[in-house]
């Protein structure tokens, strides 16, 4: 079988909250829930060469670990359990979580 993509983790611990550094940018860590407006792809990172590592199905709930900005995009860090934490567009979810 082909090698599994490396899933980057967020650089803070499981129970972290507050503002943290993420590759030189501010990210907001917290623990909460989100509900998908549509089928939402979850990516290993955000940017060129990203690989899809999961999907949150339409109307399904998922655990959000925090938010950040990437250019004009507001990102959600989605906890995929054993697959790690991936990135998705925050606008794809019904809840309005803060982004710094």
C-alpha positions in Angstrom: 0.0 0.0 0.0 1.2 3.6 -0.6 2.6 5.5 2.3 0.1 7.5 4.3 0.5 11.2 4.2 2.1 12.8 7.2 -0.6 14.6 9.2 0.8 17.7 10.8 -0.5 18.4 14.3 -1.3 21.8 15.7 1.6 23.0 17.8 -0.3 23.1 21.1 -1.4 20.5 23.5 -4.8 18.8 23.6 -6.3 21.0 26.3 -4.7 24.3 25.1 -6.7 27.5 24.7 -5.8 31.0 23.8 -3.5 32.5 21.2 -0.6 30.5 19.9 2.1 30.8 17.2 1.5 28.7 14.0 4.3 29.0 11.6 4.8 32.7 12.4 1.1 33.6 12.5 -1.4 33.8 15.3 -3.9 31.0 15.8 -6.6 30.7 18.4 -6.8 27.4 20.2 -10.0 26.1 21.8 -12.2 23.0 21.9 -15.7 23.0 20.5 -18.1 21.6 17.9 -19.0 22.4 14.3 -21.7 21.2 12.0 -21.0 20.9 8.3 -23.2 22.9 5.8 -22.1 20.5 3.0 -19.6 17.7 2.6 -16.4 19.5 3.8 -12.9 18.2 2.8 -10.3 18.3 5.5 -6.7 18.9 4.3 -3.3 18.0 5.8 -2.2 21.6 5.4 -3.5 24.7 3.6 -1.8 25.8 0.4 -0.1 24.4 -2.6 0.3 20.6 -2.6 -2.3 20.0 0.1 -3.7 16.5 0.4 -7.2 15.6 1.6 -7.0 13.5 4.8 -10.7 13.3 5.7 -14.2 14.6 5.1 -16.9 15.9 7.4 -20.3 14.9 5.9 -23.1 17.4 5.4 -25.0 18.0 8.7 -22.4 15.9 10.6 -20.7 17.3 13.7 -17.0 17.5 14.2 -14.6 18.7 16.9 -12.9 22.0 16.2 -9.5 22.6 17.9 -9.1 26.2 16.9 -8.9 28.7 14.1 -6.4 30.8 12.1 -6.2 32.9 9.0 -4.4 32.0 5.8 -4.5 35.0 3.5 -8.2 35.8 3.2 -9.3 32.4 4.2 -10.5 31.6 7.8 -9.4 28.1 8.7 -10.8 25.6 11.2 -8.5 23.0 12.7 -10.7 19.8 12.6 -9.8 16.9 15.0 -9.9 13.7 13.0 -9.0 11.5 15.9 -6.3 9.0 15.0 -5.8 10.7 11.6 -4.7 13.9 13.4 -5.8 17.5 13.0 -6.5 18.8 9.6 -7.5 22.2 8.0 -10.8 23.1 6.5 -12.5 26.3 5.5 -14.4 27.7 8.6 -17.1 29.1 6.3 -18.2 25.5 5.5 -19.6 25.1 9.0 -22.7 26.5 10.5 -21.2 27.9 13.8 -19.4 31.2 13.9 -16.2 30.7 15.9 -13.8 33.6 16.4 -10.7 34.1 14.3 -7.8 36.4 15.2 
